[in-house]
Amino acid sequence: MSGIIPAPVARQPWMMLFPLFGLIGFGALILTSAAAGDFDQYAKGHLLRFAILFTMAVVISRFNKPTVQLLTYPGYIGVLLLLLAVEVMGQVQGGSQRWLEAGPIRIQPSELMKPAAVLALAHYYGGLPVGMVPNFRALIPAGAIILLPISFVLLQPDLGTSLAIAFGGFVVMFLAGLPLRWFLAAGAAGLALLPVAFFVGLQEYQQKRVLTFLDPENDPLGDGYQITQSKIAIGSGGLFGKGFNEGSQSHLNYLPEPHTDFVFATMAEEWGFAGGLFILFCFGLILFWGLKVASNAADRFSKLLAAGMTATIFFYIAINLLMVMGFAPVVGIPLPFISHGGSSMMTNMICIGVLMMVHRWNRKAPRTGLIVG
């Protein structure tokens, strides 16, 4: 086969690219239906953003390890300053202050912080002697890397993004070799502080989301409307769905946000259980490939970096699917590579680009037998 397929083509990560392209194409189809058959309204921008961001991912994949390590902390500090700028001059939309605008450019710095925090933690633990990892004093810099951006993001307020940053960071810290008892103790402390966090730390609308999650049928026409209509859309799809552009929930405006947060419900109504299996299969291939890249990495920094980026993509997938099926509160997490919107796609394509970069390092670097932690 090496004589038939050119080497630059053969060495591409097709195990990830094929399902990725499949999700993007299927997403364009779903978004066309969400706009009642209008390709230009959502799907055209979806494909254009992917083309631009995939090019960005390819550029990221060409970075070498010394350059990445050199730019890690300056990049993290730069994104942290952008989060601070949001508090000073950020644009307010929907009651939240999350965006910076400069002419036609509009960015959400909190999205950039998800991969930036993973990169900073991987660099920190990658250069830390293994014997110092379980030292409590070594936890202080790592805790600052996570808690500083989370504190800014919670002020916006944006609970979903805060949880995403924390999840990616905790995965890196766990794989770096921190004692399990520390995580158990943190979990126990978190459970003990849940009432305080609910009544003091959450905004009123966030409290309503949690209560709605616990009992959506209590107010099916009010706070529970989104979840109720999402369940109806998913359940009505059956095995093979109603057919392309035949969904009543989204076309008759029963389903809120059919092209963003609840795009999976839009898909399930028209493509049914079969469409859902296709999406899960594609996501499974991408995540499996990401874990394979992490396991094949030749050094601790690369392993932690790849695992953290894979965990970030997984968080998006898991929370969105749990949310639209009523198993998690509505926190505004879109479905990767399918939902309409540039910020989430940018974050996930950065993760893909970093994974492609580590994949390229794996091909070139000699194996040293190092194990994470």
N, C-alpha and C positions, 0 to 999 in steps of 0.2 A: 504493500500500500504506500510505502514511503516514496516509491518511484512514480506513483500515479498522482498523489495529492501533494501539492507544494508544501514544503516544510513550514512556512509562515502560516499557512492555513491549518495544517494538521496540528500545530501546537496551541491553537486557540482553545479556550475552555468551553467546548461545545456542550458539555454536560450541563453547564449553566446557561449558555447563550440560547440554545433551542427553547427551553421552557420560558426564559425571559422574553424572547420575541413572541412566543405563544401568548403569554399574559398581556403583553402590550397590544397585540393585534386583537385579542378577545376583548380587552378593555375598550378599544376603539369601537368595537361593535356594540358593546353594552352602552357606552356613552352616546352613541348615535341613537339608540333606542330611547335612552333617558331623555333625549331632546326631541322625542316624537319623530324620529327619522331624519333630523337635521344634522348632517355630518359636520357642518362648519361650526356649530355652536360649541361643542365640547371636544369631539373626537379629533378634529383637525389640529387644535392646539395641543391636545394630548400627544399626538404623533410628532408634532414639531418640537415640543419640549423634550421628548425622549431622544430625538435625533441629536439635539444640541447637548443634552446631558450625557448621552452615551459617548459622544465625542470627548466630553470632559472626562468621563471615566477612563477612556483609552489613554488620554494624556496622563492621568493620575497613575495608571498602571506602568508607565515608563519611568517613574521616579526610582532612583536607587536608594538603598537603605541608609547610607550616610547622610544623604540630602534630607530624607524624611526625618531622621533623628535630629538633625541640625535645626529644622524648621518646626519641630513639634511644639516646644514651649512658646516660642514667639507666636505661632499660629493660635495656640490656646489662649494666650493673653490677648491677642487681637480680637478673638471672638468674645472674650469676656468683656473687653472694652465696648464692643458693639452692643452687648446686653445692657451695659451701663448707659450707653447712649439712648437705648430704647426708653429707659426710665426718664431721660431728660427731654428728648425730642421725638419720641416714637409716635407713630400714627395710631389713633384709636379707631377700632372697627368692631362692631358687635359688643361693645362694652369692655373690650380687652385692648391693651396697649402692647402690641407684639411686633410691629413692623417699622422699618426704616425706609424712607423714600428719598430718592435723589433723582429728580427728573423722571425718566421712564423706568428707572431701576427701583425695584421694591423687594426687599429681602426680609426674612424672618430669622434673626440671629440665633434664636433658641434652637432652630432646626440644625444649624451648623454646629451647635455645641454638642449634639448627640455623638457624632463621630469624633469631634475634637476632644471630648472628655475621654473617650475610649483610647484614642491615640496617646494622650498625655499619660494616662494610667499605665498603658502597655510600655511606654518608654520608661516610666519611673520604675516599675517592677522588673522590666527587662534589664535594667542596669544595676539593680539592687542585689547584693549577694544573697544567695538562697538562705543562709543562716539568719539574715536580718529580717526576712519577710514576716515571721511570726512575732517580731518585736513590736510591742505596743507603740513605741516612739516612732517607728517607721510608718505607723498607720496615720499619723497626724498629717503629713503632706498629702497622702492619698485622699484622706477625708476632706481636706481643703479643696482638692481638685474637683471633687463631686459637689460638695455642699455650697461652694461659692456660686456656681452657676444656677444651682437649684434655688437658692435664695432669691436671685434676681428673677428667675422664671416664675416663681410663685407670686411675685409682686405684680405680674402682668394682668391678671392671674392666668396660669396655664398648668393645671394639675397633670394633664396627660403627658405633656412634654417633660415635666419634672420627674414623673415616674419612669419615662423612657430613659432619661439621663441616669437615674439611679439604677435602673435594671442593667444597662450596659456596663456601668461602673462596677456593680456588685459581681457580675459575671467575671470580669477581668480580675477583680480582687480574689474571688474564690479560686479561680484557676491558677492564680499566682502562688497560692499555697497558704492563704490565711487560715487559721484554725477554724474548724467548723463550729466550735463552741462560741466563737465571737458572733457568728451569724445567728446562731440559735438565741444567744443573749439579746442581740439587736432585735430579732423577731419578737421575743417575749416582751421587751420594752415597748416595741411598737404597738403590740396588742394592748398593753396596759394603758398606753397613751391614746388609744383610739377615741375614747369619748372626748378628751380634750381637743384632739385634732379635728374632730367633727364639729364641735360647737364653737371652737375658737379659731381654728386654722382655715376652715372652709368658708367660702362665700355662701350667701343664701341660695343662689342658684345651684351651686355645687352640692349643697346639702339636699336640695330637692332631687337632684339626679341620683344620689345614693338611695334616698327613700323610694324613689320611683323604681329603681332597680330591684329593691326588696319586695315591692308590691305594685307593679305597673297597672294592675286591674283596678286599683283603688281610685284612680282618676284617669280612665281610658281616653277621655276627651280633652284632658289638660296636660299635666306633666307626663303622664304615661302614654301620650298619643304616639310618639315616635316609635317606641318599642312595640306597642300593640300593632301598629300598621306594618312594621317590619316583619313581625311574626306572621301576620296574615299573608304578606307577600311571599315569604319563604314557604309557608305551608301550602299555599294555593298552587305552587309550581309543580308539585307532584314529582313524578319520576323524570319526565322529559320536558316539562314546562309548557307554557301556552304558545310558545313560538316567538320568533324575533319580531319586535315592535308590537307585541300583542298584550303587553302587561297593563292591566287596568289600574293597579295601585299607583304606579308612577305617572302614567298618562293622564289620569284623572285627578292628580295632585293630592292623593291620599297619603302618599309616602313622602315625608320631608327629606330634603337633601338626597334625592335618588341618584345623583351623579357624583357625590363626594363620600360622606361618611357611610351612607346606606346603599352604596352601589352594589354590594353583594346581594342585598334583598331584591334590587332591581333585576340582577342577573338570575337569581333563583326563581323568580316568578316566570321568567320567559324561557329559561334553559333547564330548570328543575334540578333534581338531584344529580343528574349526569353532568350538568355544567359545574356544579359545586365540586364534584369529584375531579373534574379536569383542573380546576383552579388549585385544589389541594395537592394534586399530583405534581403540578408545575412548581408550586411553592416548596413541596417536599424535596424535589430534585435540587433546587437552588440552595436550600438549607443544608442538604446532605453534602453538596459540593463544597459549601463554605466550611463545614466541619472537617471535610477531607483536606482542604487547604490548610486548616489549622493543625491537623494531626501530622501533616507532611512537612511542616515548617522545621527548619534546621536550628532555630534558636528560640529562646524564650520570648523575646520581644515580638518576633513574627507570629508565634503561636498565640500569644495573648491578643495581638492586634487583630488577627483573622477571627479568632473566637469572639471577640467583642463586637466586631462588625456584623458577624452572623447573628449574634444575640440581638443586636439593634433591629435588624430586619425581622427577626422572629417576633420581637415585641410588637411591632406594627401589625403583623399578620394576626397574632393570637388575640390581641386586645380588640381589633376591629371585628373579627369573626365572633368573639364572645359577646361583644357589645350589640351587634345587630341581631343576635339570637336571644338576647335578654339574659345572658350569663355574666355580664359585667356592666357597670354604670356607663352611660354615654359620656365619653371624655374627648370627643373630637379627634379621634385617630383614624386617618383614612387608610384604605386598603392599598398596599404598595403595588405600583405598576398598573393599576386598574382605575382607581379613583381619579377624578379630575382635580388638578391642582399642581402647582409647580414646586411648592416648598417641600412637601413630603417626597415627591419624586427626586428632587435634588438630593435630599438626605440619603435616600436609598441607593441612588446611583453613585454617590460618593462612597458608600459602603461597598457597592459592587466594584468600583474602580480600585479601592484599596485591596479587596480580595483578589482581583486580577493582578495587582502589583505583587502581593505576597506569593501568588501562584507562579509568577515569573521568577521571583527570587528563589522559589523552591526548585525550579528547573536548573538554575545556574549554580546554586550554592552546594558545596559538599555537605553530606549529612554528618552531624557531629554526635548524634545520639542523645542530645539534651532532651530532658523531659520537663514539662511545665511544673513549676513549684519546686 
